[in-house]
Amino acid sequence: MRRLVLALICFFGATGALSAQTLARNTAQPAYEPDPLSALFGGAPAAAPQTQDGRPQAVAIPREVVSFDAKYAPGTVVISTNERRLYYVLGDGQAIRYGVGVGRPGFEWSGTRFISSKREWPDWTPPAQMLKRRPDLPRHMEGGLNNPLGARAMYLSGTLYRIHGSNEPETIGQAVSSGCIRMTNDDVVDLYNRVKVGTRVVVTR
């Protein structure tokens, strides 16, 4: 009889414990159950990267070697504003392709120029035409990470335009500038190290 009583006590105690655990699971926040498909495709997608002020951060357009029109001499820079791409001609039908930002509507242009000078971490002095449109801009800004010209600038002969880096990488691949050609700082350093003063630059639309 004593053994029967002890067995009943153990049974009802175990049942109570299980009931308490079940109740706790039901009242707690539901556990995350992963989508079975996510395991096949590398897990849940990562959140889109953001800038410090919360804006979506554009993913860089990859720099790559591609097939290209062999009519241009090796070392020529060809900018297709329609494609929003810059090509550095390697020869043998190949070129390095970079993503760029180009002039917004009303600021498009085309023609053949050459690189007249090069600067590392250039200062920026907005031209009078730009200050007339944007009187809020500084009259002069020293080179650095916050400078709109970025890490490098290559000045184009006979114009106010440059191929330059940018402190706004999210604009690469868009038509947003006042005629200059923007690149990511990483890409502009790569191009800067390849070109020389006197390099031919062909801009097409």
C-alpha atoms as one frame of an Amber mdcrd trajectory, in Angstrom:
protein
   0.000   0.000   0.000   2.813   2.369   0.908   4.495   1.708  -2.448   1.239
   2.460  -4.285   0.895   5.819  -2.500   4.474   6.785  -3.362   3.924   5.818
  -7.002   0.786   7.970  -7.186   2.619  10.939  -5.645   5.439  10.650  -8.201
   2.944  10.330 -11.071   0.907  13.398 -10.130   4.109  15.377  -9.418   5.503
  14.606 -12.858   2.164  15.477 -14.480   2.108  18.824 -12.683   5.638  19.634
 -13.799   4.815  18.850 -17.423   1.660  21.007 -17.205   3.680  23.922 -15.806
   6.254  23.619 -18.604   3.472  23.487 -21.202   1.806  26.565 -19.712   5.120
  28.449 -19.691   5.712  27.611 -23.342   2.204  28.751 -24.279   2.487  32.067
 -22.443   6.058  32.872 -23.524   6.942  34.515 -26.827   6.724  31.977 -29.664
  10.112  30.567 -30.587  11.537  31.516 -34.002  11.161  28.640 -36.424  13.393
  29.106 -39.459  11.947  28.820 -42.923  13.059  25.407 -44.198  13.917  26.993
 -47.549  16.356  29.414 -45.902  18.693  26.541 -45.075  18.923  25.743 -48.778
  19.778  29.300 -49.799  22.153  30.431 -47.084  19.782  31.508 -44.327  17.586
  34.570 -43.968  18.606  37.525 -46.161  20.766  40.109 -44.443  19.333  43.562
 -43.839  20.307  46.118 -46.467  23.372  48.121 -45.367  22.687  51.690 -44.279
  24.598  54.938 -44.034  25.075  56.630 -40.636  21.918  58.684 -41.112  19.813
  55.639 -41.945  19.700  55.945 -45.735  20.012  52.725 -47.771  23.638  52.192
 -48.744  24.102  51.264 -52.371  26.004  48.085 -53.069  29.096  48.897 -55.108
  28.992  48.128 -58.826  31.728  45.536 -59.250  34.894  46.465 -61.112  35.635
  43.820 -63.720  37.495  43.025 -66.924  35.139  42.798 -69.914  35.278  42.488
 -73.689  35.511  45.890 -75.361  35.724  47.564 -78.775  39.273  47.149 -80.034
  39.259  50.428 -81.977  40.462  52.344 -78.902  44.171  52.315 -78.096  45.324
  50.721 -74.833  45.327  53.269 -72.012  42.316  55.219 -73.351  39.506  56.059
 -70.939  36.033  55.728 -72.492  32.997  56.929 -70.542  29.517  55.867 -71.633
  27.148  58.246 -69.870  24.175  56.280 -71.191  25.457  53.097 -69.541  26.884
  54.996 -66.551  30.097  53.044 -66.951  33.745  53.982 -67.453  36.128  51.745
 -69.415  39.896  51.714 -69.122  41.115  50.073 -72.325  43.629  47.257 -71.796
  44.035  46.215 -75.428  43.396  42.845 -77.099  39.661  43.574 -77.042  39.460
  44.004 -73.267  38.875  46.815 -70.785  38.339  47.316 -67.075  34.758  48.437
 -66.476  33.838  50.688 -63.529  30.489  51.990 -62.346  30.227  55.798 -62.385
  27.828  58.607 -61.601  27.252  61.060 -64.463  25.674  64.442 -65.188  22.004
  64.805 -64.379  19.524  65.950 -67.087  20.669  69.290 -68.455  24.299  68.615
 -67.520  25.085  65.843 -69.981  28.001  66.335 -72.350  30.215  64.405 -74.725
  33.530  64.868 -76.492  37.198  63.981 -76.381  39.489  65.479 -73.767  42.696
  64.486 -72.012  43.741  64.370 -68.382  45.436  67.692 -67.750  46.363  67.122
 -64.081  45.896  64.733 -61.187  45.411  65.338 -57.463  45.350  63.135 -54.377
  42.751  64.096 -51.759  42.043  67.314 -53.684  40.651  70.525 -52.242  37.312
  71.630 -53.674  36.426  75.164 -54.737  32.928  75.203 -56.275  32.879  77.187
 -59.544  30.876  80.412 -59.749  28.156  78.741 -61.838  27.575  76.157 -59.139
  27.570  78.731 -56.342  24.932  80.681 -58.241  22.724  77.572 -58.241  23.703
  76.529 -54.724  24.634  79.570 -52.602  24.587  77.325 -49.522  27.776  75.555
 -50.624  31.107  76.355 -48.958  33.444  78.632 -50.932  36.318  76.235 -50.342
  36.789  72.837 -48.731  40.063  71.115 -47.913  40.630  67.570 -49.099  39.505
  64.704 -46.894  36.858  62.063 -46.329  34.011  64.607 -46.299  35.146  66.363
 -49.470  32.805  65.774 -52.464  35.828  65.072 -54.704  36.818  62.061 -52.643
  40.223  60.408 -52.612  41.461  61.342 -56.099  40.643  63.699 -58.963  41.688
  63.709 -62.611  41.007  67.042 -64.301  39.748  67.089 -67.890  41.305  69.595
 -70.293  39.269  72.577 -71.467  36.436  71.948 -69.005  35.474  72.415 -65.360
  34.879  68.679 -65.156  36.803  65.969 -63.347  36.783  62.242 -62.894  36.803
  62.025 -59.124  35.952  60.006 -56.046  32.911  60.694 -53.919  31.723  60.916
 -50.331  28.307  59.750 -51.592  28.903  56.200 -52.880  25.155  55.630 -53.076
  25.050  57.944 -56.122  27.317  55.733 -58.253  25.351  54.398 -61.199  23.037
  57.421 -61.224  22.763  60.689 -63.150  23.152  63.239 -60.356  26.257  65.359
 -60.888  26.804  68.758 -62.495  28.776  67.102 -65.297  31.667  65.497 -63.422
  32.199  61.747 -63.466  31.951  60.219 -59.995  33.484  56.951 -58.844  33.756
  55.153 -55.538  36.958  56.061 -53.711  38.259  52.512 -54.156  37.684  52.606
 -57.917  39.040  56.112 -58.431  42.292  55.183 -56.673  42.595  52.151 -58.956
  42.034  54.245 -62.096  44.288  57.063 -60.842  47.167  54.614 -60.531  46.677
  53.452 -64.121  46.328  56.736 -66.018  48.854  59.485 -66.700  48.625  63.185
 -67.439  47.876  63.299 -71.152  45.663  60.182 -71.150  42.906  60.450 -73.767
  39.365  60.517 -72.381  36.385  59.902 -74.688  32.941  60.742 -73.307  29.950
  59.362 -75.234  26.188  59.717 -74.747
